[in-house]
């Protein structure tokens, strides 16, 4: 779920009435709630019992599980042996009951605690729930239950390009983003803020996912408004993280919105140089959104049509920058079409600002001070969404 390789790589309000939902069973995983000792927990496990995770509701951070079925029993080891330490870890042995599981958690030193689990009952969500949280409720209940009861803290209020912004922050992950509180009409603000707050909660989910992968993980996120007009807006979401692996990484992502509808915009919604109807492929790190287009068609267009066209335009607009490598930035190769198949982008006063894609080892090449395609050029090749551009 993490941002990465070449850019391909939700306050929760609950009500008392509940119902059982097993929509997540299609994924081969089941979610349970219950107690370990006296502590409430949420546990998710694969159908074959080979892998899972759980968190104490008090702490919310994942503890990784691996194991197997032994007859009707489910035997799980708590901890991660991926790096070959072979440390002694707690074990969980569960027996099926009429609804769920019961059993014992045993520490390496022999301490035993009772476990009692039942299939998760999720609260029915209110009609005004953020769309992102609604998707978690239906598609990723483990994550939805993790966010239950979490509250954002209110931060500063500022004015940006004539729009009033109210900042919000999650105290645990330190992820932050803003809502727009004035400058658009009420319906526009509602739709825009659904996107912004959804993205904030998505970053919170990313934080916990990172620590599930690696105990010594590092995850830091910041946000910045880049451009806001009556028609479009861009927000930068920057994340530095290390979730295990060879290197830490940093991603400067942009959330680009149609301010009139609140819909997120892909580059192909704004700029289209191919034949036929523009594609709309969601380059979205929310794994619970399905794209309306196949990745194969999208990738073919980006590599065979968009990238060559972009290189030609940028060579014409910025011949020196495209062909002369800055001192200390070896092998940037800005005229290589592969660098422009999946660029990051955002709106500016003059046009669309593009940044090329590079792997982590060449990340210094990725942030360029040029790379703006003027709106006069964009208007000659409109994308799939009708937008009023300068």
N, C-alpha and C positions, 0 to 999 in steps of 0.2 A: 503494500500500500504506500510505499514511500516514493517520494520524488527521486529521480535519479537519472540513470544512464541515458544520456542524449535527450532528456526530457520525455522519454517514452515510459523511459523506464518503462453537536449541538448544544439559561436557567431552565431546568426540566420541570414541568408542571404535571403532577400525577393526580388522578382522582381515585376515589375509594372503590368504585365498582370495578371488578376484574373479570377477565375471561382467559381461558387457556388458548394459546396459539402455538401451532407446531409448524408454521410456515418455513422455519429454518431447517426442518427435517430433510428437505430436499437437498440440502448441502451435505448430508451425511453426518451432521453434528447435532447433538442434543444439548439443551441448556437446562440446568437444574438450580434451584435455590434451596437453602437449608442452613444447617449449622455444623461447625467443626468445633467440638467442645461447646462453649457458650457463644462463640462468635458467628454471626451471620456471614455466609459466603455465597458466591455465585460460581458455578462450575460448568464448563463446557467440555464435551468429550466427543471424539469421533465415534462412528458407529461400531468400528472394530476394536475400540479401546486402545489403539496404538498411540494416540496423542491427545492432549487436551491442555487445559489451563484452568486456573481458578483465582479468584481474588477475595480477600476479606473486604466486606462492604465498608469497614472503617478506613481502610488504607487504599483500596481500589487498584493497587498494582498487581500485575499478573505473577503467578507462580506456575512455571511450566511443568507439565506432566507427560510422562511417557509410560507405556505399559502394554498389557495384553489381556485377553480373556483367558481364564483358567476354569473351564467348564462354564458354569453360570456366574462365577465370580469375576470381578474386574479388579485387577491388581495394577496399581499405578505407582511410579516413582516420581517424587517431587524434586525437580532440579534439572540442570542441563549439563550433560556430559560431553557436549559437542567438541570441547577442546581437549578431551582425553585426560582430565584430572582424576577421574574415577574416585571422587570424594563420596563418603557415605551420605546418603540423602534420606529424608523421611519417606515412608511408604504409606500408601493408602490401599486398603483391601475392602472392597464393597461387595455386598450380596444383594441380589434383586429382591424387592418387596412388591406388594400389590401395586404401589404407585411410587416408583423411584428406586432409591438405593439406601442401604444402611450399612454401617461397618465401622472401621477404626483407622485412625491416623496414628502411626508409630514413628517416633523420632529415632535417630541413630543411637541415642543413649537409652532407648527403651520406654520413653514416656508414651502413654497411650491416651488418645482422646476419641470420644465417640463422634461419628458422622451420621447425619440423617439428611437425606436429599429427596426432593420431590420435583416433578416437572415444573419448570418456571411458569407462573401465572403472571402475565403482563397486564398492567392497568390499561383500561381503555383510554385512548388519548383524546384530549379536547379537540374540537374542530379547528381551533386557531394554533395548533402545534406547528412549529417550524417544519417545512417540508423535509429537511434533512433528518430531523429527529423522527418524523413519521416513517421515513425509509428505514432508519435503524430499528424502530419498533417492529416493523414487518420483516425485515431482511437480516438484521444483525442484533437480535435481542440481548445477547451477551454484552455488547457495547452499550445498548440502550440502558440496561440495568446498571452498568457501571456509572453512567451519567446521572442516574436517579438521585435527586436531592442536591446535586451540585449547583452552586450559585456563583454568578459572576460578580466581581467587585467593580463599582463605578469609578472611572478615572476622570481625566481632565475633559473639559469642553473647549473646543477650538473652532475657529473659522478658517475655511480653506476655499479659496476662489468664490467667496460669497455664500458658501454652504456651511451650516453649523453642524459640527460633528461631536457626538458623545462617545467617548472611549470606554470599553469594557475589557476586563482582564480575568482570566482564570487563575486563582491564587496558586494552585499546585503546579501547573505546567508553565505558568507565566505567559501563555499565549494571549495575544491581545488584538483587538480590532475595534472598529467604531460602527455606530449607527448614525444615519443622517437624520437630524431632528428638525431641520428647516431648510428650505431652498427648493424642494420639490413639493408637489401636491400630496395629499394624504395617501392616495392609492399608490402613487409612484414610490413614496417613501416606504410603504409597507412591503412592496415587492422587492425593492432594493435591499431593505434591511433583512428580509428573509434570506437573501443570498449572502449578505455579509455575516450575519450571526450563524448561519449554517456553516460557512467557511471557518468561523472561529471554533465552533464545536468540532468540526472536522480536524482541526489542528490539535485539539485536546485529545481526540481519539488517536491521532498519530503519535502524540507524546507517549501515551500508555503502550501503544503497539511497539514503539521503539524499545522501551524498557523490557518488554516481554521477550524481545529477541536477544538482549544483551544486558546483563546485570549492571555493568559499568557504563551504560549508555549516556549520551549527552544529547539533549534536544532543546534548542533555543529558537524561538520564533518572534519576529517583529513584523510590523505592518506600516505602510506609509501611503497616504493618498497621493496619486500622481496627477490626475487630470479629472475635472468634473465640469460638465456643461449640461444644459437642459436635455441633451440628446444621448450623450455617452459618458461613461466614467471608467477610470482605471485605478486599481489599487495594487500596490506591490506587497506581496507576502514573502518575506525572506526567512529561510530556515537553515540553521546550521545544526548538523546532527552527526552522531556516530552511534550506529546501532549494531556494532560488530562488523567484521570484515577487515579488509586491508587498510582502508582509509576513512577518515571522516569526510563529510561532504557538505556542500553549501548550495542552496538553490534559491534563485531570485525568481519567483513565479509572479505572474500578473493575473488578477481577476478583472476581466473586462466585461462591462455590462451595458446593455441597451437601457438607458435611463427611463425610457417611456414604458417599457414592458417589464423591466427587472430581469430579463433573460440574460444568461451568460453568453458571451460572444466568442466564437472561435475565429481564427484568422480568416478562414474560408467564408465565414459569414460577412466579412468586410471586404475581402480581396479575393477575386477568382479569375484565374488566367487559363482555366481548362475549358474543355468542350462540354456542352450540355448543362444540366442543372447542377449548381454548386453542391458539393457534399457537405454534410454536417457530422463530423466525427467528434465526440466529446473527449478532448484531452483533459479528463477530469480525474482527480485522484480519489474521488469518492467511488469506491468499488461497487456501490449499490445503485449506480446509474448505468443503464444500458445505452449504448450509442445507437443511433438510428442508421448508421452505415457500417459496413464491414471494414475492419482494419486493413485488409488487403487492398481494397480499392483506394482507400485513403492514403496508404503508404505509397502506392504506385503513383498517384497524382502528385503527392508531395515530392517524391524523388525524381520523377521523370518530367514533370511540367513546371511545378512551382519553383523548385530549387534552381534549375537553369535560368528561368526567367528572372528570379531575384538576383542572381549573380550578374546577369547582363545589365540590369538596372543599376545595381550598386557600383559596378565597374564604371558605368557612365557618370554616376553622380559623385562617386568618391574614388577616383582612379588611384590616387596615391595611397590612401588608407587600405584599399583592397589588395594592393600588390607589394607594399613595403611593410615588412614585419617590424614592429617597434623594438627598440633595443631591449634585450632581456626576455623577449617573448618569442622564443624559438619555435619554429614550425607551426605558427598560427594558421597559415594557408587560408586566408580569408576568401580567396578565389576558388577554393575547393567547394563544389556543389554540395557535398555531404554536410558541410557546416550550416547550410541554409534550408535543409529539408524540414526541420522541426524547430524553427527559431522561436524564442520567446518574444513577446510584443506587447505594446501598450500605446494608448493615444497620447499625443502631445499637441501643442499649439500648431506646429508646422505640419504634422503628419503622423504616420505610424512609425514608432521607434522599434527597430528590430535588433535583437541580440543573437549572435550565432550560437550553435550548440557545440560544446566540447566535453570530452570526458574529464573526470576529476583531475587527472595528472596534468591537463592543460587548461585548468579552469581560469588561469590568469588571462587567457585569450578571450574569454567569453563576454566580458563587459566592455563594450566599446562606446566611445563618446560620439560616434557618428551612426550611420545606419538608419536615417530617417527617410521614409518614402513619402514625398509630399502628397497632400490630399488631391492636388490637381491630377496626379498620376493614378491614385487610388480610384478616383471617380470614373476613370476610363475603363476600369475593370471591377465593377461593383460585385460584391459577394452575394450570399443568399438572403441577407436581411436588408430591407430598405432602411437606410439611415440618413439622417441629415448631417452631413459633414461640412466643415468650414470651406 
